[in-house]
Amino acid sequence: MYKVFTRTWWRENPDWPNGLEPHIGKKKYISKANSEEQAQWICQRYNETHEAGRLSLKAEYEDA
């Protein structure tokens, strides 16, 4: 069993170059998967259909 989630990799900070500071955001769980292949597919579909934006919001997965 795997948990699929989204999180950002940057946060706004005007004191950093380009106004972005590296920062691992809080996980927001969006789905569960029965296999690693299914988890990878969910992440791939999410990342293909959602704009990552300035803070680089992306889907990932972990063991449940």
Biopython code that builds the backbone (N, CA, C, O; Angstrom):
import numpy as np
from Bio.PDB.StructureBuilder import StructureBuilder

atoms = [
    (1, "MET", "N", (0.854, -1.178, 0.000)),
    (1, "MET", "CA", (0.000, 0.000, 0.000)),
    (1, "MET", "C", (0.899, 1.240, 0.000)),
    (1, "MET", "O", (1.924, 1.282, 0.682)),
    (2, "TYR", "N", (0.499, 2.236, -0.771)),
    (2, "TYR", "CA", (1.249, 3.489, -0.892)),
    (2, "TYR", "C", (0.307, 4.674, -0.715)),
    (2, "TYR", "O", (-0.872, 4.605, -1.065)),
    (3, "LYS", "N", (0.846, 5.764, -0.166)),
    (3, "LYS", "CA", (0.107, 7.018, -0.035)),
    (3, "LYS", "C", (0.677, 8.003, -1.042)),
    (3, "LYS", "O", (1.892, 8.166, -1.155)),
    (4, "VAL", "N", (-0.221, 8.659, -1.775)),
    (4, "VAL", "CA", (0.180, 9.668, -2.761)),
    (4, "VAL", "C", (-0.133, 11.045, -2.172)),
    (4, "VAL", "O", (-1.201, 11.255, -1.597)),
    (5, "PHE", "N", (0.803, 11.972, -2.321)),
    (5, "PHE", "CA", (0.637, 13.297, -1.743)),
    (5, "PHE", "C", (1.265, 14.358, -2.642)),
    (5, "PHE", "O", (2.030, 14.048, -3.556)),
    (6, "THR", "N", (0.928, 15.603, -2.365)),
    (6, "THR", "CA", (1.564, 16.733, -3.041)),
    (6, "THR", "C", (2.283, 17.566, -1.996)),
    (6, "THR", "O", (1.920, 17.561, -0.819)),
    (7, "ARG", "N", (3.302, 18.278, -2.439)),
    (7, "ARG", "CA", (3.979, 19.249, -1.593)),
    (7, "ARG", "C", (4.819, 20.170, -2.469)),
    (7, "ARG", "O", (5.146, 19.845, -3.610)),
    (8, "THR", "N", (5.155, 21.308, -1.917)),
    (8, "THR", "CA", (5.987, 22.277, -2.618)),
    (8, "THR", "C", (7.447, 22.091, -2.212)),
    (8, "THR", "O", (7.751, 21.455, -1.203)),
    (9, "TRP", "N", (8.346, 22.660, -3.024)),
    (9, "TRP", "CA", (9.783, 22.556, -2.760)),
    (9, "TRP", "C", (10.433, 23.912, -2.523)),
    (9, "TRP", "O", (11.634, 23.987, -2.264)),
    (10, "TRP", "N", (9.653, 24.981, -2.610)),
    (10, "TRP", "CA", (10.159, 26.341, -2.404)),
    (10, "TRP", "C", (9.162, 27.139, -1.594)),
    (10, "TRP", "O", (7.991, 26.771, -1.498)),
    (11, "ARG", "N", (9.633, 28.251, -1.000)),
    (11, "ARG", "CA", (8.728, 29.199, -0.377)),
    (11, "ARG", "C", (9.217, 30.604, -0.713)),
    (11, "ARG", "O", (10.397, 30.836, -0.976)),
    (12, "GLU", "N", (8.275, 31.517, -0.694)),
    (12, "GLU", "CA", (8.591, 32.912, -0.991)),
    (12, "GLU", "C", (9.484, 33.481, 0.106)),
    (12, "GLU", "O", (9.206, 33.315, 1.294)),
    (13, "ASN", "N", (10.562, 34.154, -0.305)),
    (13, "ASN", "CA", (11.439, 34.854, 0.633)),
    (13, "ASN", "C", (12.186, 35.928, -0.152)),
    (13, "ASN", "O", (13.096, 35.606, -0.915)),
    (14, "PRO", "N", (11.823, 37.184, 0.019)),
    (14, "PRO", "CA", (12.427, 38.261, -0.774)),
    (14, "PRO", "C", (13.924, 38.440, -0.527)),
    (14, "PRO", "O", (14.594, 39.108, -1.315)),
    (15, "ASP", "N", (14.463, 37.863, 0.541)),
    (15, "ASP", "CA", (15.890, 37.985, 0.831)),
    (15, "ASP", "C", (16.747, 36.974, 0.063)),
    (15, "ASP", "O", (17.974, 37.062, 0.079)),
    (16, "TRP", "N", (16.109, 36.028, -0.598)),
    (16, "TRP", "CA", (16.833, 35.017, -1.363)),
    (16, "TRP", "C", (16.854, 35.400, -2.845)),
    (16, "TRP", "O", (15.984, 36.136, -3.310)),
    (17, "PRO", "N", (17.858, 34.893, -3.592)),
    (17, "PRO", "CA", (17.880, 35.147, -5.039)),
    (17, "PRO", "C", (16.562, 34.698, -5.692)),
    (17, "PRO", "O", (16.028, 33.637, -5.369)),
    (18, "ASN", "N", (16.064, 35.502, -6.588)),
    (18, "ASN", "CA", (14.814, 35.218, -7.301)),
    (18, "ASN", "C", (13.605, 35.167, -6.361)),
    (18, "ASN", "O", (12.515, 34.778, -6.781)),
    (19, "GLY", "N", (13.788, 35.556, -5.096)),
    (19, "GLY", "CA", (12.682, 35.600, -4.146)),
    (19, "GLY", "C", (12.201, 34.249, -3.665)),
    (19, "GLY", "O", (11.127, 34.161, -3.070)),
    (20, "LEU", "N", (12.972, 33.180, -3.906)),
    (20, "LEU", "CA", (12.574, 31.833, -3.501)),
    (20, "LEU", "C", (13.635, 31.194, -2.619)),
    (20, "LEU", "O", (14.828, 31.237, -2.922)),
    (21, "GLU", "N", (13.181, 30.606, -1.529)),
    (21, "GLU", "CA", (14.058, 29.894, -0.604)),
    (21, "GLU", "C", (13.726, 28.400, -0.676)),
    (21, "GLU", "O", (12.547, 28.047, -0.676)),
    (22, "PRO", "N", (14.731, 27.507, -0.737)),
    (22, "PRO", "CA", (14.424, 26.077, -0.704)),
    (22, "PRO", "C", (13.674, 25.722, 0.579)),
    (22, "PRO", "O", (14.070, 26.125, 1.673)),
    (23, "HIS", "N", (12.594, 24.968, 0.433)),
    (23, "HIS", "CA", (11.772, 24.607, 1.589)),
    (23, "HIS", "C", (10.876, 23.442, 1.205)),
    (23, "HIS", "O", (10.125, 23.521, 0.233)),
    (24, "ILE", "N", (10.956, 22.370, 1.962)),
    (24, "ILE", "CA", (10.084, 21.215, 1.727)),
    (24, "ILE", "C", (8.766, 21.477, 2.444)),
    (24, "ILE", "O", (8.720, 21.568, 3.671)),
    (25, "GLY", "N", (7.699, 21.596, 1.665)),
    (25, "GLY", "CA", (6.390, 21.917, 2.213)),
    (25, "GLY", "C", (5.708, 20.744, 2.899)),
    (25, "GLY", "O", (6.159, 19.601, 2.817)),
    (26, "LYS", "N", (4.626, 21.051, 3.566)),
    (26, "LYS", "CA", (3.815, 20.050, 4.258)),
    (26, "LYS", "C", (3.136, 19.133, 3.239)),
    (26, "LYS", "O", (2.677, 19.592, 2.193)),
    (27, "LYS", "N", (3.075, 17.839, 3.550)),
    (27, "LYS", "CA", (2.431, 16.866, 2.671)),
    (27, "LYS", "C", (0.917, 17.019, 2.738)),
    (27, "LYS", "O", (0.340, 17.176, 3.813)),
    (28, "LYS", "N", (0.282, 16.970, 1.558)),
    (28, "LYS", "CA", (-1.178, 16.963, 1.479)),
    (28, "LYS", "C", (-1.562, 15.673, 0.742)),
    (28, "LYS", "O", (-1.349, 15.555, -0.465)),
    (29, "TYR", "N", (-2.121, 14.723, 1.470)),
    (29, "TYR", "CA", (-2.440, 13.412, 0.887)),
    (29, "TYR", "C", (-3.637, 13.521, -0.052)),
    (29, "TYR", "O", (-4.651, 14.139, 0.272)),
    (30, "ILE", "N", (-3.488, 12.899, -1.234)),
    (30, "ILE", "CA", (-4.533, 13.008, -2.251)),
    (30, "ILE", "C", (-5.085, 11.659, -2.703)),
    (30, "ILE", "O", (-6.158, 11.606, -3.305)),
    (31, "SER", "N", (-4.362, 10.556, -2.422)),
    (31, "SER", "CA", (-4.823, 9.265, -2.911)),
    (31, "SER", "C", (-4.056, 8.136, -2.218)),
    (31, "SER", "O", (-3.071, 8.371, -1.517)),
    (32, "LYS", "N", (-4.530, 6.910, -2.430)),
    (32, "LYS", "CA", (-3.840, 5.695, -1.990)),
    (32, "LYS", "C", (-3.683, 4.795, -3.206)),
    (32, "LYS", "O", (-4.455, 4.881, -4.161)),
    (33, "ALA", "N", (-2.674, 3.929, -3.160)),
    (33, "ALA", "CA", (-2.438, 2.997, -4.265)),
    (33, "ALA", "C", (-2.094, 1.626, -3.691)),
    (33, "ALA", "O", (-1.483, 1.522, -2.628)),
    (34, "ASN", "N", (-2.495, 0.577, -4.408)),
    (34, "ASN", "CA", (-2.238, -0.792, -3.966)),
    (34, "ASN", "C", (-0.866, -1.304, -4.385)),
    (34, "ASN", "O", (-0.368, -2.276, -3.816)),
    (35, "SER", "N", (-0.248, -0.656, -5.377)),
    (35, "SER", "CA", (1.066, -1.084, -5.857)),
    (35, "SER", "C", (1.924, 0.142, -6.154)),
    (35, "SER", "O", (1.411, 1.249, -6.317)),
    (36, "GLU", "N", (3.228, -0.070, -6.222)),
    (36, "GLU", "CA", (4.125, 1.043, -6.546)),
    (36, "GLU", "C", (3.868, 1.544, -7.965)),
    (36, "GLU", "O", (3.948, 2.745, -8.223)),
    (37, "GLU", "N", (3.563, 0.640, -8.874)),
    (37, "GLU", "CA", (3.265, 1.036, -10.251)),
    (37, "GLU", "C", (2.044, 1.946, -10.312)),
    (37, "GLU", "O", (2.031, 2.931, -11.050)),
    (38, "GLN", "N", (1.026, 1.612, -9.538)),
    (38, "GLN", "CA", (-0.177, 2.440, -9.489)),
    (38, "GLN", "C", (0.141, 3.812, -8.885)),
    (38, "GLN", "O", (-0.348, 4.831, -9.373)),
    (39, "ALA", "N", (0.946, 3.841, -7.843)),
    (39, "ALA", "CA", (1.346, 5.109, -7.217)),
    (39, "ALA", "C", (2.121, 5.974, -8.208)),
    (39, "ALA", "O", (1.897, 7.182, -8.291)),
    (40, "GLN", "N", (3.026, 5.361, -8.950)),
    (40, "GLN", "CA", (3.788, 6.097, -9.964)),
    (40, "GLN", "C", (2.859, 6.661, -11.031)),
    (40, "GLN", "O", (3.029, 7.801, -11.464)),
    (41, "TRP", "N", (1.883, 5.874, -11.455)),
    (41, "TRP", "CA", (0.932, 6.317, -12.478)),
    (41, "TRP", "C", (0.117, 7.501, -11.975)),
    (41, "TRP", "O", (-0.084, 8.468, -12.710)),
    (42, "ILE", "N", (-0.354, 7.439, -10.730)),
    (42, "ILE", "CA", (-1.138, 8.544, -10.154)),
    (42, "ILE", "C", (-0.292, 9.810, -10.121)),
    (42, "ILE", "O", (-0.763, 10.881, -10.506)),
    (43, "CYS", "N", (0.956, 9.696, -9.664)),
    (43, "CYS", "CA", (1.847, 10.859, -9.612)),
    (43, "CYS", "C", (2.093, 11.424, -11.007)),
    (43, "CYS", "O", (2.040, 12.637, -11.211)),
    (44, "GLN", "N", (2.360, 10.547, -11.957)),
    (44, "GLN", "CA", (2.625, 10.997, -13.328)),
    (44, "GLN", "C", (1.418, 11.738, -13.901)),
    (44, "GLN", "O", (1.567, 12.807, -14.493)),
    (45, "ARG", "N", (0.246, 11.178, -13.729)),
    (45, "ARG", "CA", (-0.979, 11.830, -14.237)),
    (45, "ARG", "C", (-1.194, 13.180, -13.561)),
    (45, "ARG", "O", (-1.515, 14.159, -14.234)),
    (46, "TYR", "N", (-1.024, 13.247, -12.247)),
    (46, "TYR", "CA", (-1.200, 14.505, -11.528)),
    (46, "TYR", "C", (-0.211, 15.548, -12.053)),
    (46, "TYR", "O", (-0.596, 16.674, -12.368)),
    (47, "ASN", "N", (1.049, 15.169, -12.144)),
    (47, "ASN", "CA", (2.078, 16.124, -12.553)),
    (47, "ASN", "C", (1.924, 16.568, -14.014)),
    (47, "ASN", "O", (2.334, 17.672, -14.374)),
    (48, "GLU", "N", (1.342, 15.722, -14.840)),
    (48, "GLU", "CA", (1.092, 16.090, -16.241)),
    (48, "GLU", "C", (-0.117, 17.024, -16.385)),
    (48, "GLU", "O", (-0.186, 17.810, -17.330)),
    (49, "THR", "N", (-1.051, 16.939, -15.467)),
    (49, "THR", "CA", (-2.303, 17.697, -15.619)),
    (49, "THR", "C", (-2.409, 18.897, -14.680)),
    (49, "THR", "O", (-3.409, 19.614, -14.713)),
    (50, "HIS", "N", (-1.396, 19.127, -13.844)),
    (50, "HIS", "CA", (-1.389, 20.261, -12.916)),
    (50, "HIS", "C", (-0.099, 21.052, -13.088)),
    (50, "HIS", "O", (0.990, 20.479, -13.121)),
    (51, "GLU", "N", (-0.228, 22.351, -13.196)),
    (51, "GLU", "CA", (0.932, 23.234, -13.305)),
    (51, "GLU", "C", (1.661, 23.266, -11.958)),
    (51, "GLU", "O", (1.041, 23.506, -10.922)),
    (52, "ALA", "N", (2.972, 23.024, -11.973)),
    (52, "ALA", "CA", (3.762, 23.015, -10.741)),
    (52, "ALA", "C", (3.862, 24.406, -10.121)),
    (52, "ALA", "O", (3.959, 24.541, -8.901)),
    (53, "GLY", "N", (3.837, 25.435, -10.961)),
    (53, "GLY", "CA", (3.863, 26.802, -10.473)),
    (53, "GLY", "C", (5.212, 27.218, -9.898)),
    (53, "GLY", "O", (6.183, 26.461, -9.914)),
    (54, "ARG", "N", (5.236, 28.411, -9.405)),
    (54, "ARG", "CA", (6.464, 29.025, -8.897)),
    (54, "ARG", "C", (7.077, 28.246, -7.728)),
    (54, "ARG", "O", (8.299, 28.208, -7.584)),
    (55, "LEU", "N", (6.246, 27.633, -6.902)),
    (55, "LEU", "CA", (6.747, 26.927, -5.719)),
    (55, "LEU", "C", (7.011, 25.446, -5.975)),
    (55, "LEU", "O", (7.377, 24.714, -5.055)),
    (56, "SER", "N", (6.828, 24.999, -7.216)),
    (56, "SER", "CA", (7.102, 23.627, -7.653)),
    (56, "SER", "C", (6.279, 22.593, -6.880)),
    (56, "SER", "O", (6.832, 21.704, -6.232)),
    (57, "LEU", "N", (4.955, 22.721, -6.958)),
    (57, "LEU", "CA", (4.035, 21.775, -6.332)),
    (57, "LEU", "C", (3.976, 20.518, -7.182)),
    (57, "LEU", "O", (3.604, 20.580, -8.354)),
    (58, "LYS", "N", (4.338, 19.382, -6.607)),
    (58, "LYS", "CA", (4.378, 18.120, -7.363)),
    (58, "LYS", "C", (3.849, 16.972, -6.518)),
    (58, "LYS", "O", (3.850, 17.030, -5.288)),
    (59, "ALA", "N", (3.391, 15.915, -7.211)),
    (59, "ALA", "CA", (2.914, 14.711, -6.538)),
    (59, "ALA", "C", (4.076, 13.745, -6.326)),
    (59, "ALA", "O", (4.979, 13.624, -7.153)),
    (60, "GLU", "N", (4.015, 13.062, -5.179)),
    (60, "GLU", "CA", (5.005, 12.038, -4.817)),
    (60, "GLU", "C", (4.250, 10.925, -4.101)),
    (60, "GLU", "O", (3.044, 11.029, -3.881)),
    (61, "TYR", "N", (4.969, 9.849, -3.735)),
    (61, "TYR", "CA", (4.341, 8.786, -2.981)),
    (61, "TYR", "C", (5.321, 8.217, -1.958)),
    (61, "TYR", "O", (6.532, 8.417, -2.046)),
    (62, "GLU", "N", (4.751, 7.494, -0.975)),
    (62, "GLU", "CA", (5.545, 6.856, 0.065)),
    (62, "GLU", "C", (4.854, 5.570, 0.494)),
    (62, "GLU", "O", (3.660, 5.391, 0.254)),
    (63, "ASP", "N", (5.602, 4.677, 1.126)),
    (63, "ASP", "CA", (5.016, 3.476, 1.711)),
    (63, "ASP", "C", (3.996, 3.845, 2.767)),
    (63, "ASP", "O", (4.213, 4.756, 3.566)),
    (64, "ALA", "N", (2.885, 3.130, 2.765)),
    (64, "ALA", "CA", (1.849, 3.394, 3.773)),
    (64, "ALA", "C", (2.119, 2.625, 5.040)),
    (64, "ALA", "O", (1.351, 2.725, 5.998)),
]
sb = StructureBuilder()
sb.init_structure("model")
sb.init_model(0)
sb.init_chain("A")
sb.init_seg("    ")
for serial, (resi, resn, name, xyz) in enumerate(atoms, 1):
    if name == "N":
        sb.init_residue(resn, " ", resi, " ")
    sb.init_atom(name, np.array(xyz, "f"), 0.0, 1.0, " ", f" {name:<3s}", serial, name[0])
structure = sb.get_structure()
